[in-house]
C-alpha cells in the first residue's frame, strides 16, 4: 500500500493489520511517502509444535519488572519495509491496529481483555506493553511499533533445578525438551 493512503493487510488465518494514512517513517523518523511492503505471520497458540516455532520461550517481563510465564492466545509478527527494502516504522504519535485470531479450542478461556507483549530481541524476553480487547473470536490491539506481538495471560514461574541423565550410561542429557504436565 502507499504510505500516504495507509492500508489493510489480512492473512488467510484471520490475522490483520490496519495502518492509517501518513503514519510511516524511515528508520531515522523522517516521513516516508512511498510503497510499503508488509511481512506478517500468525503463530497458532494451539499448534502441537508451539515450543519449536514460538519466538523466545514464553517468559516475559511485566511493566513492574517481574518475570512471568506466559500462556499465549495468539501471536503476530510484523515487519514493514519500503520499496528499496529499507526498514520502516510507525511514526511517533501514531498506532497501527492488529487483529489476532483466537482458535475455537481456546476461545472459551480467552479473557475479555488480555495483556499484550512484544518480543525484545536484545533481552530475549517478551515485554509487557498494553492490552488487547476480545471482539468475537479475535483480539484487537493498537501498537506503536512492529515486532512479534503476543496476547498472553501471565502466571508466576517456579524455579525447578534438575539434571536429566541417560539411564544407560548416566550421562547428562543435553538439548532435550522436557514437558511437565
N, C-alpha and C positions, 0 to 999 in steps of 0.2 A: 504494500500500500504506500501511498505518498504520505510523507510525514506531515505535510500541511493539511491533509484531509483526515488523518487518523484512519483506523481500520479495525476490523474484527477478524480474528483467525480462530477457526473451530476445528478441533480434532474429531476424527471419526469415533473416538472413545467418549466424546462428550466434553472434554476439556475445552476451555475457551479463553481467549484474550480479547479485551476491548481496549484499544488505545485511542485516547482523544486526539483531536486535531492540534497541531503545533505543540506537541508535548515531547519532542525528541531532540536530544543534543548529541554532539560528538563526545568523545571521552574527556575533552577539556571543558565541556559545558557550553560550547558555542552552539547556538540554534542550528539544527540540521533541517534541510527542506527537500532532500531527495527521496529516492525509493528506499523503503525499509524492508528488510528481509527478517523473517522470524523463524527461528528453530525452536520447536516446542515439543515436549513429550509428556505423557501422563504415565505415572507409575501406579499400578493397581495394588492397593493395600492388601488385597486378598490373594495375591499371586503366591503360589506354593514356593517359589524360589525368591521371595522377597529379600531375605538376607543377602542374596548374591547380587541383586540388582539395585538395591537402595543405595543412595549416596550416604556415606558415613555409616554409623551403626545404631542409629535411632537413640542417641543420647544427646540431650540438649542443655543449654544454659538459659535459665529463666532471666527475666529482666532484673531480678534482685540477686543474680549471681549463683543461684543454686543449680547443681547438676541434677538432671532428672532423666528417667527413661521415658520414651515416647511411644504411645500407641497411635499409629497412623490411620487416618481415614482417607488418605489420598495425597499425592504429590504431583506437582507440575514443575518441569524445568523449562525455563525460557531464556533464550539469547536473542539479542537484536543486533543486526549488522546493517551497514549501508551498502550502496551499490558497488563499492570498491572493496568490500569485505571488512571495513573498519568497524570497530566496536562502537555501538551507540548505547545511550542510556536515556532513562526517563528524565525530563527536565525538572530542575528544582521547583518545588511547589506543586508539581503535577503528580497524578497517580494513574495507574492502569488497573483495570478490573480483571481479575482472574476468576474463572469458574471451575471448580473441581468436582467431577462426578463422584458420587458415593455409591459403591456397589450395593446391590439389593441385599446381599448376605450380611452386611453390617449396618444397614440403614437404620434399623430399629434401635441400635445402640448409639447412634450418632447424636451428640447433644445439639441443642438449638444454636448455641454459639460455641466456637472452639478456638483454642489458641492457634495462632499462625506462627510458623517458624521458617527461617531461611537458613540455608547451609553456608557457613563461613568456612571457605576452603583453607584459610590460614590457620584457624583454630581446630579444624576438623570436627566441628560440632554444629548442631542446629542451634540457632539463636532465636529466642522468643521475640516476636515483633508484630504486635497487632492481633486481630481476631478475624474470623470468618463467620458468616451467618448462614445457617441452613435454610435453603429455599427449595422445597420439594425434595428431590434426590440429589441435590448439589450443595456445595458450599461456595459462597461468593465473598471475595475479599478485594480490598483496594491495596495495591503495593506501590512503593515509591522507587523500587529498583528491581532488577531482574537477577535471578539466581535459581536454585531449586527452592521451591516453596512447599511447605508441608502443613497439612491440617492435623494437629495432634492433641491428644489428651495426655498430659504429663503424669507420671507416677514416681514415687520415691524409689531410689535404687538401693540394692542390698549388696554390700561387699561380700564376695564369696571367693576364697582363695583355695585352690586345689591343684594337684598335679595329676594328670591322667597318664597312665602308663600302659604300654603294650603288655598284655597278660602273658605272652610267650617269653619275653625277654626283659621285662620291667624297664624298658627304655621309655623315656617321656615321649608322648605323642605331640607332634608339632603341627600347627595349622589345621587342627581338626575342629569342625563345627560341633558345638555341644548345644543341645536343646533340652532345657529343663521344663517339664510340664507338671 
